């Protein structure tokens, strides 16, 4: 284990997150000193931030003051690992991905006191491109790819890093940067532990304490929720008294890593800026930033209302976490605790069936608890009950008909049915959603459609790889002549979860061929 130079608590003190609300930060981000908002938050101050801010306030009104020069004198640009790697276009996509793992792997961190990076004690895999830190839910799909190639060492390291974050912070943040400390991401830790069980049959016991601690993060404030409609942090009480969850970021200011964009949206909306910022941040916690799922009118980002919504995917994941905790307690011989978590999972799954399933359109939807009705946006979040085997066989069959009729495109599955120019909407397809839909259909023996989805997605991956030598973060699945999908920021290459799903799909095909 690498030695961590300072604790997370110490690091937060020396990098003062208050800097992100300072006038210097505001001016740098709005004056576009860097090509995007994320560059500045990844810069490292050359000296104590309080000294830099004091000097800035003294100098900014003086004649001849140059903001860019001041920034250059006081901040070091992010250091990206140097690599001489170049794609060998004679390699197949699978061979290319195997050779790419070392390029995307980062060694255990040594703490830099002024850096925004939260140090991790073990090696880890990053997505790629501008994303040079670990990301929570991305990592589950990266781990699937590592598992397909039996990279148990790296999988174990990543699991230990997540357990370390839970132990030191109380939760897994969006990514290991201090500007992500106000939110998590979709809670896939219990699914990662489930994958680990193939190598460690007692994994649910070994990581039980971490799972319980993460669960307490998502359920914080539950004791204060007394009546239907009450909502405290992530917890909401439904009309039947069931406690469920929403995405909820503690912040009420622009995201530091997307400051200019969030600030501009607030100026355009001209409403409750704090509510807008919280809803934007909370959508970022969902991983779907952004999508018509979160928009009141289904098309305009300024109508975002994430914190009013009970997401079907989040609650399926937490129902799975509850069951894995119950499993861990069973392994420890604590029947009472196991029974309590089993009941909580059953109650949550019943609520998903009651509030999220729509029998008229044969699909699962998010639920607007403020309006007291289901949202009308069909999205691939509706496949989570199948992926986590929380649906009946007849309902799964009905969902599959809707998927084939409305979501299936030449390059795979579209994310939603609406083109809003947001990256988690049509015409884009994303690797994690292709995998979860495929796996969900396989869980109910709906094999023909599952294989069709897998094959279309892989063909698109291979076509783009052969044309560019790269894997993309997302793809336009409706127009397969394009290289990749558009979205909130320029297309990135790498790309962790795309690589992981492609390798896992390829292994599934090999398995089928060998077992005919």
N, C-alpha and C positions, 0 to 999 in steps of 0.2 A: 504493500500500500504506500502510495506517495505521501509525503508529509505535506499537510496543508499549512501554509504560512501564517494564517490568522483565521479566527472563527468567523462564521457568517455574521454574527452580531457585531464583531469588530469591523468587518468589512462595510456593513451598512452605516456605521458611524463615520468611517473615513470617506465614504463616497456620497454621503448625505443626499438622500433622494429628494430633499427639499430643493436641490439645485434645479430639478426639472420644472419647478414653478417660478424660477427666478426670471428677472427681466433680461439677463444675458442669454439664457436658454431660449426665451421667447424670441428675441431679436435674431439670434443665429438661425433658428428654424424658419422663421418667416422670411428672412432675407435670402434664403436658399444658398447659404455658404457652401453646402454640400449637395450632391445630386439627389439624395433622398434623406428623409428624416432619420433613418436608422443609423446613418454614418456617424452623426455627432454623438449619439448616446453610446456608441461603441468606442469612441475616442477615449484616451486616457489622459487625465489632467497631469501636467508636469509638476504641479505642486498642490498644496492644500486648496480645496475649492473655496474656502472662506477667504483666503488671501486673493485668489483670482477675482472673486466677486467684488471685494473691496476695491481692488485696483480698477476694475471695470467701471464701477460707479463713480470713481474719482476722475477717470479719463474720458468717459464717453461723450461729455459735452465740450471737451476741449477742441479747438480748431485742428483740423488735420487728422482727427481720430479715424482709423480704418478698422472696421469690425473684423474683416477677414485676417488682417495682419495680427490683430490682438489674439484671435483664435489660434492662428499658426504658432504664435509665440508661447501659448499657454497649454496647448493640447497636442498630443501625438495621435496621428491617424491610426485606425485599427490595423493590427498586424494580422494579415491573413497568411496561413502556412504556405510556404513556398513549395512548389512542386514542379517537376519537369515532366509530369505525366502528360501524354498526348494520346488521343484515341488511335488505336491501331485498327483501321477500317477493314483489315482482312479478318478480324476476329468476329465470331458470331456475337449476338447480343449477350448471351449467357456468359461467354468467355470474357467479354468486356466488363460485365458487372462483377464478375469474380475478381478481376484485376483492379476494380474501382474501390473495393472495400478499404484498402490501406489509405487511399486518397481522402476518404471521408472519415477516417478514424482519427480522433484526437487523443493524445496522451493525457494521463491524469494531470490536473492543473496544479501549479504552484501559485498561491494567492498573490495577486498584485494589489496592494492596498487601495489604490485609487481607481482601479478598473471597475467597470460595471459588471464584469463577469463573476458569477458565483462559482468558486472553485469546486471541482468534483474530484474525489480521491481515486477514481478508477478510470480506465480508458472508456471512450464512448464514441458513437457514430453520429455525425451531424448530417442534416439533410443535404447541404451543398449550396452553391451559389452565395448569396448574401447572408445566408443563415449559417453562421459559424459557431453556434452553440447547440446544445441538445434541446429538442422539443418533445413535450410529453407524449401526446397521442401519436405523433409521427413515429415515435420509437417502437411502438408495438408492431407496426407493419415492417419496419426495418428489421426487427427481431425475427419476424416470420421468415424473411429472406436469409438471415444468418442461420436460422434453424434448418432451412432447406439444405444448407451446405455444411451443417454440423459444426458451426463456429461457436461451440459451447463456452469457450473461454470469454469471448467478447459479450455473449449474452449474459453470463454471470456477472461480468463487470458492470454492464448497464443496469441490471436489476439491483446490484449493490449500491449504485449511484442513486437510484430512485429511493431506495430504503434510507440512504443517508440524508437525502433532501427531506423526506418525511420526518426523520428523527430530529434533524436540526431546525427545520422551519415549521413543522407541523403539517405540511402538505407538499405536493409536487407543483411548483410554479409552471406557468406557461412555457418558460425556458429558463436556463440558468443565467439570467441577467437580473440585476437588482431592479430594473424598471418593470419586471414582470411579477414583482412580489405582491401585487394586489389581486392576483387571480391565478387560477389553475387552468386546466384544460380537461376535455372529456376524460373521466377517470378509468383508464385502461389498465391500471396497476394490477387489479385482480385477474385480468385476462393474461397479462404477462406472467403472473404466478402460475396460472393454469397451463401455459405453454411450458413453463419450467418443470412441471410435474413429470414430463416425459423423461427427465434426467434425475429428478429429485422427487420421489413419490410423497415426501413429507413437506413439500414446499409450502403448502397452506399452513402448516404448523410453524415452520421456520420463519415465515414472514407474516404471521398472524398479527403481531403487535403493530407492524407497519400498516397493515390493512385497517385495523381498528382505528389507528390514529388518523389515517386519511379519511375514514368514514366520519369521525368526529368533526373534522374540518368541514365536510359537506353538510353536517347536521347541526353545526353551531347555531345557537339561538332557538333550537326547537322547543325548549322549555318555555319560551316566551310566546309561542304561537298557541293561542287559547281558543280561537273560534274560526269558523270557515271564512276564508278570505284574508286572514292574517298572513303576513309575510315578513320574515326576519332573515336577512342575509340570503342564503341559498334556499331556505325552507319556507314552504307554503302549505297551508291547510286547505284542502278541498272541501266542497259542500258536504261530503259524506264523512268528514272528520279525518280522512287519511292524510298523512304527512308525505308530501312529495317535494321535488326540488326544481329549482330554476338555475340558470346561469346568472352569476352576480359578481361583479367586480367592485371592490371597495372604493375605487377612485372616482373623483368627480371633476377631473380636469382632462385635457387632451392626452391621449397616449403619447408618452415621450418619443417612442419609435415611429409614430405617425402624426406628429404634432401639427405640422402645417395643414395636413388634410383634415384632421378633426376640427381644428380651429376654424378653418374656412367653412366647414359644414355648419358649425354653430352660428357663424355670421349670416349664412344663407337662411337658416331656419328662423332666427330671430325669436326664439322661444326660451324655454327653460334650459339654459346651457348645461347646468349640472346634471339634469336628468338625461339630456342627450349624450353627454360624455359617458355617463354610467352605462347607458344602453349600448353605446358603441363598444365600450370596454367589455361588457358582458357578452356581446356577440363574439368578440375576440376570444373570450374564454371558451366559447363553443367550438372553436376551430373553424367555424363557417363564417369567416369575415371577408365578404359579407354576402347575404342571401335574402331573397324575397321572403324567406321564413320569418325574418325578424321585422318586416316592414308592415306598418298598419294598412297602407294602401296597396301593398304588394309590388311596388315599383320604385318608390322614391326613398332614398336613404335618410332624408330628413324626417321621415315618419317612423323611424326605428323605435321599437318598444320591447326590446328583448326581455326586460325584467318583468313584463306582464305575462310571460309565456312559460308554460310547463312543457319542456321539450321531451318528446317521446324517446329520443336517443339517450339523453342523460339519465332518465329514470330507468330505462332498461339496464344501463351500465351499473347504476347503483343497486338495482335488484340483484344483479350478478355479484356485486361486491358483498352484499348481505349474505348471499348463499355461500360464497367462498369463506367469509368469516365464520359462518355456521360450520362449515367443513373443518376449518382450523380448530375450532373449539371441540368438535367431535373427536378429532385426532388427539386432543389433549385430555379427553375424558370429561369435559365440562358440558354435560347434557343440558343444563338449564340455560346457559348462555347460547348454546347452539339452537335450542328451541326458540329463544327470543328473536334471534336474527332470522331464523327460518320464517317465523310469523311475519316479521317486518317485510321480508321479501315477497311473501304471498300477498300481503295487503297492497304492496306497491304494484305488483303485477295485476291484481284485480282492478286497481285504479287505472292502469294503462288500458286495460280492456274496456273499462266503463267510459273513460273520458277521451281516449285517443282513437279508438276504433270507430269507423263510420261504415255501417252496413249498407248504406245506399250506394256509396262509391267504391266499396271494397278496398279500403286503404286505411293506414294509420296516419294520424295527423298530430301536430302540436296542439296544445290546448291553451286558450287565452282565459286565464282565471279571473281577470278583471272584467272582461265582457261576459264571462260565463258561457263560452261556446268554443267549439273547435275552430282552429284556423282553417282557411280554405286553400292553403298552399300545399300541393302535393310535392313531396321531396323524398329523396332516398333515405332520409332519417326514418321513414316508415318501414324500412326493412330490418331495423334492429330487433324487433320481437322475433323475427325468423332467425336472425343471426345468433341470438342468444337463447333460442328454443323456448320462447315464452308464448308462442302462438299455438293454436290447435291446427291439426292437419287440414281441416276444411277451410279455415281462414287463410292459411298459407297458400293453398291452391288459388283462392280468390285473389290474393295479393299478386301471385305470379301472373295471372291473366292481365291485371292492370299494368304490371311491369312490362310485359311483352307488347301490349297494345300501345302504351303511352310513353314509356321511357327508353325502349330499345332503339338504338340508332346504329348506323354502319360501323362506328368505332367503339361501341359499347353503350353504357347507360348514361343518359344526361342526368344532371344532379337535381334539377327541377324542370318544370315544363315552361317556365317563363324566362325570356331573355331581358334582363334588367341592366346588362353591362356589368353586373357584379360577378365576381369570379366563381361563386358557389351557386350559380344558376346556369340555365341553358346558355350557350351550347356546350358548356364544359363538362368533362368527365374527370373523375379523380380516382386514383388507384385504390385508396382504402374502401371507397363505396362499391367499387367493382368486386373487390374481394369479399366484403361482408355480404353483399347480395348473392354472390356465387355460393358462399358457404351456407347462407341462410336457406337457399333453395335446395342445396344438397342435404341439409338436415331433414328435409321433408320429401326426399327422393324425387324432386322435380329436376331431374338430371339433364334433360334435353335443353331446356332454357338456360340452365346454369352453364352448361358447356358452351352454348352459343355465345353467351355474354363473355365468358373467358376467352374464347377464340377470337372474337371481334376485337377485344381490348388488346390482346397480345399482338394481333396483326398490326394494329395501329402503333403500338410500341416499337415493333420491329421496323415498320415502314419509316417512322421518324428517325429511328437510330441509324438505319442505312442511309438516309438522306443527310443526316447532320453529324453522326457519330456521338450523339448525346441522348440522354434520357431527360424527359421534361417533368416539371412539377404537376402539370395537368395538360389535358389534350382537348381539342375541339372534336367531339365525337360525332357531330352532325355533318361537318364538312371535312372529310378525311384527307383532303388535299392540302390543308393547312398544317403548319409545323406544330403549333401548340395553341392553347386557349389564352384569351386575354383576361385581365383582372385588375386587382388593386395596385399591383406593382409590375415591373418588367419581368418577363419570363426568366426563370432561373434554370440552370442545369444542375445535374447531380445524379439522381435526386433520391434521397433515402427511401421514402415509402414507395415510390414508383419502382425502384430497383427491387425492393423486398417482395412486392406483390408479383412482379414479373417473374422472378426466380421461383416463387412459390407456385404460380400458375404453371410454369414450365415443368416443375416437379410433378404436379398433379397429372399433366398430360403423359409424362413418362410412366407414372404409376398405372394409369388406365391402360396404356399400350401393353404393359407387362402383365396385366391381370385380366386380359380379355379371354 
